[in-house]
C-alpha cells in the first residue's frame, strides 16, 4: 500500500453564519448604548444653547442653598507709618438668598414586540421624544426668566433685594446708599434708547456707592425686531431723517435675536455672562440621567429621564439692564 503524502496548505477562514434574530441581551445592549448617547446629547445641547449662554452655571448639592452675601465697604487707605496700628478693611453682611432646585422627570415605555419587529427604530424615536420633552422644559424655564423679567406682575424668582431681574428703585444693602435702577424707559428701539442705556451704565454705582462704570456688550431682542436693529446698526445717517446727522449707533453694538423671547423686551448685556459677576445662575442639583424602568410585565420596556435644577439671581447690576419695547408699527 502506497504511503499517504500531504502538502501543507493554509485553510481559508470561514465567515461566521448565524441567525438574524436579536437575542434579549443584544436588544438590551443596543437600547442601553442608544440611551447613553442620548444622555450625552441632552447635556451637550443644553450646555451649548443660546439661552444657557446667558447664565452662570453652578452645581448645588442641597435642595435649598442659602447664600449669605457680603458687601464691600467704601473706606480708603490712610497715611500710616510702619509701627502704627494697621487699619483693616471691614466688610458688611448683605442679604441672605435662597437658591431652590426642583425635580423634573419624564419617561417612555413600549412593547417588546416593537423592538422585535424593527429592532431599534421605535426605541430611537421614543427616546428622541423624551429628549425633546426634557430640553423643551429647560428652554421654557430659561426663556421665562426673560419673558417675565421686566415690570411683570409675577416672576419665577426674586433677587435678594426683593425685586425682579429688571426693576426700578431697587434698595441697596448698605444703609445710606441711594436706591438704584437697571430698568430703562419704555420706548422704541432707537439710537436714543441705546445712547441713554450706555450713559446710565457708565454712571452705575456699586452697592457701597462707588462708581461701577459699565458699557453695552450686546443687546438681546425678539426676532420681530431684527430688521429695526439691523437698520439702526448699519445706517450711516440718523434713521428716519433726511440723513444730515450721523447715526451714533452705527456699527457700535452687536445684537442677538432670541427665538424664545415672546414678549417685547430688550436686554442689554453689560458684562461677561459666564463670569462670577453675573448674578443670574442656573444651578444643577442632578444633571440629566437615564435609568431603566422595571415593569411587572416583562414584555413592557421603559426608560426614565430625571434631573433636578433651579434658577435664581444675586445682584444683577454688573450684567443686566433692560426695557420694555414699544409695539412695532
C-alpha positions as CSV (number, residue, x, y, z in Angstrom):
1,X,0.0,0.0,0.0
2,X,1.3,3.4,-1.0
3,X,2.2,5.8,1.7
4,X,0.0,8.8,2.2
5,X,1.7,12.1,1.4
6,X,0.1,15.5,2.1
7,X,1.4,19.0,1.5
8,X,0.6,21.8,3.9
9,X,-1.8,24.5,2.7
10,X,-3.4,27.1,4.9
11,X,-7.2,26.8,5.1
12,X,-9.4,29.8,4.2
13,X,-11.1,31.2,7.2
14,X,-14.9,30.6,7.2
15,X,-17.3,33.5,7.6
16,X,-19.5,33.4,10.8
17,X,-23.0,32.4,9.9
18,X,-25.9,32.6,12.4
19,X,-29.5,33.6,12.9
20,X,-30.5,37.2,12.2
21,X,-32.8,37.2,15.3
22,X,-31.8,39.6,18.0
23,X,-31.5,38.0,21.4
24,X,-32.6,39.7,24.6
25,X,-29.0,40.6,25.5
26,X,-28.5,42.1,22.0
27,X,-31.6,44.3,22.4
28,X,-30.7,45.4,25.9
29,X,-27.2,46.3,24.7
30,X,-28.5,48.3,21.8
31,X,-31.1,50.1,23.9
32,X,-28.6,51.0,26.6
33,X,-26.0,52.2,24.2
34,X,-28.5,54.4,22.5
35,X,-29.7,56.0,25.8
36,X,-26.1,56.6,26.9
37,X,-25.6,58.5,23.7
38,X,-28.9,60.3,24.2
39,X,-28.0,61.4,27.7
40,X,-24.7,62.9,26.5
41,X,-26.6,64.6,23.6
42,X,-29.1,66.2,26.0
43,X,-26.3,67.6,28.2
44,X,-24.4,68.8,25.2
45,X,-27.5,70.5,23.6
46,X,-28.4,72.3,26.8
47,X,-24.9,73.5,27.6
48,X,-24.3,74.9,24.2
49,X,-27.7,76.5,23.7
50,X,-28.1,80.3,23.2
51,X,-30.2,80.7,26.3
52,X,-27.9,78.8,28.6
53,X,-25.1,81.0,27.5
54,X,-26.7,83.9,29.3
55,X,-26.4,82.1,32.7
56,X,-23.6,81.4,35.1
57,X,-23.8,77.6,35.8
58,X,-23.2,76.1,39.2
59,X,-23.6,72.8,41.0
60,X,-25.8,72.6,44.1
61,X,-25.8,69.7,46.5
62,X,-28.8,70.6,48.6
63,X,-32.4,71.2,47.6
64,X,-32.1,74.7,49.1
65,X,-28.8,76.5,49.1
66,X,-28.5,79.6,51.3
67,X,-26.1,82.3,50.2
68,X,-25.1,85.0,52.7
69,X,-24.0,87.9,50.6
70,X,-21.3,90.3,51.8
71,X,-20.8,93.9,50.8
72,X,-17.6,95.8,50.4
73,X,-17.1,99.0,52.4
74,X,-16.1,102.3,50.8
75,X,-13.1,103.0,53.0
76,X,-9.8,104.4,51.6
77,X,-6.2,103.9,52.6
78,X,-4.9,106.4,55.2
79,X,-1.4,107.7,55.9
80,X,0.0,105.0,58.2
81,X,3.6,104.8,59.4
82,X,5.4,101.4,60.0
83,X,4.8,100.6,63.6
84,X,1.4,102.3,63.7
85,X,-1.7,100.2,64.2
86,X,-2.8,98.8,60.9
87,X,-6.2,100.0,59.6
88,X,-8.1,96.8,58.5
89,X,-10.8,96.9,55.8
90,X,-14.2,95.9,57.1
91,X,-16.9,94.0,55.3
92,X,-20.6,94.2,55.9
93,X,-23.2,91.5,55.6
94,X,-25.7,91.8,52.8
95,X,-29.0,89.9,52.3
96,X,-29.5,86.2,52.6
97,X,-30.7,84.5,49.5
98,X,-32.1,81.0,48.8
99,X,-31.4,79.1,45.6
100,X,-34.1,76.4,45.2
101,X,-34.0,73.3,42.9
102,X,-36.9,71.3,41.8
103,X,-37.1,67.7,40.4
104,X,-38.2,67.0,36.8
105,X,-38.9,63.6,35.3
106,X,-40.2,62.2,32.0
107,X,-40.4,58.6,30.8
108,X,-41.2,56.4,27.8
109,X,-42.4,52.8,27.6
110,X,-43.1,50.4,24.7
111,X,-44.0,46.9,24.0
112,X,-41.2,44.4,23.5
113,X,-42.8,43.4,20.2
114,X,-41.9,46.7,18.7
115,X,-38.2,46.0,19.3
116,X,-38.6,42.6,17.8
117,X,-40.2,43.9,14.6
118,X,-37.8,46.7,13.8
119,X,-35.1,46.1,16.4
120,X,-34.2,49.6,17.2
121,X,-36.2,52.2,15.3
122,X,-39.0,52.5,17.8
123,X,-36.6,52.9,20.7
124,X,-34.8,55.7,19.0
125,X,-38.0,57.5,18.0
126,X,-39.4,57.4,21.5
127,X,-36.1,58.3,23.0
128,X,-35.9,61.4,20.8
129,X,-39.4,62.4,22.0
130,X,-38.2,62.1,25.6
131,X,-35.1,64.1,24.9
132,X,-37.2,66.8,23.2
133,X,-39.6,67.0,26.1
134,X,-36.9,67.5,28.6
135,X,-34.9,70.0,26.6
136,X,-38.1,71.9,25.9
137,X,-38.7,72.1,29.7
138,X,-35.3,73.6,30.3
139,X,-35.6,76.1,27.5
140,X,-39.0,77.2,28.7
141,X,-37.6,77.8,32.2
142,X,-34.7,79.8,30.8
143,X,-36.8,81.8,28.5
144,X,-39.4,82.5,31.2
145,X,-36.7,84.4,33.1
146,X,-36.5,87.0,30.3
147,X,-40.1,86.9,29.2
148,X,-41.2,87.8,32.8
149,X,-38.1,89.8,33.7
150,X,-39.2,93.4,33.1
151,X,-42.1,95.0,35.0
152,X,-44.1,91.8,35.5
153,X,-46.8,91.1,37.9
154,X,-45.0,87.9,38.9
155,X,-41.8,86.1,38.0
156,X,-40.1,82.7,38.5
157,X,-37.8,84.2,41.2
158,X,-36.9,87.4,43.0
159,X,-33.5,88.9,43.6
160,X,-32.1,89.3,47.1
161,X,-33.4,92.9,47.3
162,X,-36.9,91.6,46.8
163,X,-37.2,93.0,43.2
164,X,-37.4,91.4,39.8
165,X,-34.5,90.8,37.4
166,X,-35.0,94.3,35.8
167,X,-36.6,96.8,38.1
168,X,-36.6,100.4,39.2
169,X,-36.0,101.9,42.6
170,X,-34.0,98.9,44.0
171,X,-32.8,99.1,47.6
172,X,-29.2,98.7,48.4
173,X,-27.9,96.5,51.3
174,X,-25.6,99.4,52.5
175,X,-27.6,101.8,54.6
176,X,-27.4,105.4,53.2
177,X,-26.7,104.4,49.6
178,X,-29.4,105.6,47.4
179,X,-31.8,103.1,45.6
180,X,-30.7,102.2,42.0
181,X,-32.4,101.0,38.8
182,X,-31.4,98.7,36.0
183,X,-34.6,99.5,34.0
184,X,-34.6,101.8,31.0
185,X,-37.5,103.8,29.9
186,X,-40.1,102.1,27.7
187,X,-39.9,103.1,24.1
188,X,-38.9,102.2,20.6
189,X,-35.6,100.7,19.7
190,X,-33.8,103.8,18.6
191,X,-30.4,105.5,18.7
192,X,-31.6,107.5,21.7
193,X,-32.5,104.3,23.7
194,X,-29.1,102.8,23.1
195,X,-27.4,106.1,24.0
196,X,-29.4,106.6,27.2
197,X,-28.6,103.0,28.3
198,X,-24.9,103.5,27.6
199,X,-24.8,106.6,29.7
200,X,-26.8,105.1,32.5
201,X,-24.4,102.1,32.5
202,X,-21.4,104.3,32.7
203,X,-22.9,106.1,35.7
204,X,-23.8,102.9,37.5
205,X,-23.0,102.7,41.2
206,X,-22.0,99.7,43.2
207,X,-23.9,98.7,46.4
208,X,-21.4,100.8,48.5
209,X,-21.8,103.9,46.4
210,X,-18.6,103.5,44.4
211,X,-18.7,104.2,40.7
212,X,-19.2,101.0,38.7
213,X,-19.0,102.0,35.0
214,X,-20.4,99.6,32.5
215,X,-20.8,99.5,28.8
216,X,-23.1,97.6,26.5
217,X,-21.5,94.5,25.2
218,X,-24.6,93.4,23.1
219,X,-28.3,93.6,23.3
220,X,-30.9,90.8,23.0
221,X,-34.2,91.2,21.2
222,X,-37.1,89.2,19.9
223,X,-36.8,88.1,16.2
224,X,-39.5,90.5,15.1
225,X,-37.2,93.5,16.0
226,X,-34.3,92.2,14.0
227,X,-34.9,94.5,10.9
228,X,-35.1,97.5,13.2
229,X,-31.9,96.6,14.9
230,X,-30.1,95.9,11.6
231,X,-31.1,99.2,10.1
232,X,-30.1,101.0,13.3
233,X,-26.6,99.4,13.3
234,X,-25.9,99.6,9.5
235,X,-27.3,103.0,8.5
236,X,-24.8,105.9,8.2
237,X,-27.3,108.7,9.0
238,X,-29.9,109.0,11.7
239,X,-32.6,106.5,10.9
240,X,-35.9,108.1,9.8
241,X,-34.4,111.5,8.9
242,X,-33.0,113.2,5.9
243,X,-29.6,111.7,6.7
244,X,-28.0,115.0,7.6
245,X,-26.9,113.8,11.0
246,X,-24.6,110.9,11.6
247,X,-26.1,107.8,13.3
248,X,-24.2,107.5,16.6
249,X,-25.2,103.8,17.0
250,X,-23.8,102.7,13.6
251,X,-21.7,99.6,14.0
252,X,-21.3,100.3,17.7
253,X,-23.3,97.4,19.3
254,X,-23.8,93.8,18.4
255,X,-27.2,92.3,18.9
256,X,-28.7,88.8,19.0
257,X,-32.2,87.7,18.3
258,X,-33.6,85.1,20.7
259,X,-36.4,83.0,19.2
260,X,-37.7,82.1,22.7
261,X,-38.4,85.8,23.5
262,X,-42.2,86.0,23.2
263,X,-42.5,89.4,24.9
264,X,-41.5,92.8,23.6
265,X,-38.5,93.2,25.8
266,X,-34.9,94.2,25.2
267,X,-32.0,93.2,27.4
268,X,-28.6,95.0,27.5
269,X,-25.8,92.7,28.4
270,X,-23.3,94.8,30.3
271,X,-20.8,92.1,31.4
272,X,-19.5,88.6,30.7
273,X,-22.4,86.3,31.3
274,X,-20.2,83.3,32.3
275,X,-18.3,85.4,34.9
276,X,-19.0,85.4,38.6
277,X,-20.2,89.0,38.3
278,X,-23.3,87.7,36.5
279,X,-25.7,87.1,39.4
280,X,-28.1,85.2,37.1
281,X,-27.4,81.5,37.8
282,X,-28.7,78.1,36.6
283,X,-27.9,75.6,39.3
284,X,-27.8,71.8,38.7
285,X,-28.5,69.6,41.7
286,X,-28.8,66.5,39.5
287,X,-27.8,66.6,35.8
288,X,-30.0,64.7,33.3
289,X,-29.6,61.0,33.7
290,X,-31.4,58.0,32.2
291,X,-32.3,54.8,34.0
292,X,-34.4,51.6,33.4
293,X,-38.0,51.2,34.5
294,X,-38.8,47.7,35.8
295,X,-42.4,46.9,35.0
296,X,-44.3,43.9,36.4
297,X,-45.0,42.8,32.8
298,X,-41.6,41.6,31.4
299,X,-42.8,42.5,27.9
300,X,-43.1,46.2,28.6
301,X,-39.8,48.1,28.4
302,X,-39.2,51.6,29.6
303,X,-36.7,54.3,30.4
304,X,-37.0,57.4,32.5
305,X,-35.0,60.7,32.4
306,X,-34.5,62.6,35.7
307,X,-32.9,65.8,36.7
308,X,-33.1,68.5,39.4
309,X,-32.3,72.1,38.7
310,X,-33.2,75.7,39.7
311,X,-32.7,79.3,38.7
312,X,-32.1,82.4,40.8
313,X,-30.2,85.7,40.7
314,X,-27.9,87.5,43.1
315,X,-27.1,91.1,42.3
316,X,-27.8,91.7,38.6
317,X,-26.3,95.2,38.4
318,X,-23.0,94.2,36.8
319,X,-24.5,92.4,33.9
320,X,-28.2,93.2,33.2
321,X,-30.2,96.2,32.1
322,X,-33.5,96.1,30.2
323,X,-36.5,97.8,28.9
324,X,-40.0,97.1,27.5
325,X,-40.1,97.9,23.8
326,X,-42.9,99.8,22.2
327,X,-45.0,97.8,19.8
328,X,-43.9,97.8,16.2
329,X,-46.0,99.9,13.8
